[in-house]
Amino acid sequence: MLNALTDNHGRIVNYLRLAVTDRCNLRCFYCMPEHGLNWLSRSELMSYEEMLRMCRVMAGMGIEKVRITGGEPFVRRGIMQFLTSLSKIKGINELTLTTNGVLTAPFVPQLKDIGIKSVNLSLDTLDANRFFAITRRDEFTNVMHTLEALLKHNINVKINAVVMDGRNTQDIAPLVELTKDLPVSVRFIEEMPFNGDSHQFNTLQWDYLRILEEIQLHYPSIQKIADPAYSTSYNYHVPGHQGNVGIIAAYSRTFCGSCNRIRVTPQGMLRTCLYDDGVLNIKDALRKGDSDDEIKMLLRDALGNKAKDGRQAELQRHDIHESMAEIGG
């Protein structure tokens, strides 16, 4: 691959997950405390101009796919203008985003117009009462309107559901049932320790194997299908269904060997692994006046010291009680 960016383990890195804000209009208990977080000030965030410059530099190094995350991207003012500019950067061939769907529905036609073909929609339950209990907000109807709008405009939808013991395991079968009549991919995600709180995340009750067993209990005919290159999910299909099912071993970390991604947090911190502490402050480099070539050198050095996997990265860090909103979902 021309201009391929590789890490010290020989893995090609061509995918950036960019968090544009730490703020969110939900308070999902597995992501942050009920009172929220100590939100970043505007000056602490990367500006859109800084993010666009960073993405142009990275595109010149082989980054081909960018996923916009948060927090919730649509709470940041001017997000559509930013996405429009980002979609025009040469070398970025795939632009996607992850959203909770609360504010997204009105923007769906514009997302389609700028070429966004796929959206990840966070939806942990199909029950309005459980939705409120999990998110601490009464926004279920708005999220379902977003799902309808995305499907109406033929945008591929991946529904992300975090599986939580005692909270939403009864939703596993109903979420799989969505794939019968809708062309969606429902992905069940192991719960992770990034809750923004100080309480200890002990043992995982629902790992990817137990999730699969629960699905097979209700859908014994479910079949394993091929996993795409660099896939973080094990993928399955129920015969006769339009959509597919995926299971992401986010805590078990069985997919690290094929990792092709890096993350940049809202304050511009490069993380070469979800579980590391952050290895390079790109925002500081930009504001210091570093040239594009100097930034490229910093990025290559950072990738040259990437942990082999999430377990190794976790051993090297100091704190694992951040919120996913601070890291970038």
Secondary structure by P-SEA (a helix, b strand, c coil): cccccccccccccccccccccccccccccccccccccccccccccccaaaaaaaaaaaaaacccbbbbbccccccccaaaaaaaaaaaccccccccccccccccccaaaaaaaacccbbbbbbccccaaaaaaacccccaaaaaaaaaaaaaaccbbbbbbbbbccccccaaaaaaaccccccbbbbbbccccccccccccccccccaaaaaaaaaaccccccccccccccccbbbbccccccbbbbbccccccccccccbbbbcccbbbbccccccccccaaaaaaacccaaaaaaaaaaaaaaccccaaaaaaaccccccccccccc
